[in-house]
Amino acid sequence: NITVTGGFNARDDIVEDNLMTGFGTDWASGGVTCGGYRTLVQRNRVTNLRTTTNEVYAVFFYNTLGGDVIRNNSFIGLFKDAIGSMGDFPAPEGAGRDAFIHDNFAENTWDDLLEIEGPVINVAVWGNVCYRGLMGIGVSNIKIGPLYVFRNLFVDFTDAAVKMGTNSFGFGYFFHN
């Protein structure tokens, strides 16, 4: 796996054109963990064929300071979430600020195909194709907003296309999904 940490000291990192497969057994053993500033993750293929763990992510936002771009990737396998985040924790965890997640393919998660939760300040999610998960996209706690979700395709989910909780205070806009 590839982990980017260090806050502002880890800025403008690029994770590109990799094949990642065969991870460990905890949340930190997924494909890419974003914990820096302005991390670009593009054109990667992340697969997980293990069935013995339930906390592996293809991409995980952890202590990110924002500006991350996740685009043109393929996430296939038994992940908890294809793209996951710390969610309920206070800033800067979660999908952070000024993040753009677009044109990814995600398949076979046991929870959210895309989990975009946390502060969510100026985050846009578009053009993603997501198959077979419990939820299409989890946005259960937009703390600040805005979140823009448009032109995504969510197919064959077992619960709901969108998971929205009761702890949101910010605005989320959904168009043409």
Order of alpha helices (4+ residues) and beta strands (2+ residues): beta-beta-beta-beta-beta-beta-beta-beta-beta-beta-beta-beta-beta-beta-beta-beta-beta-beta
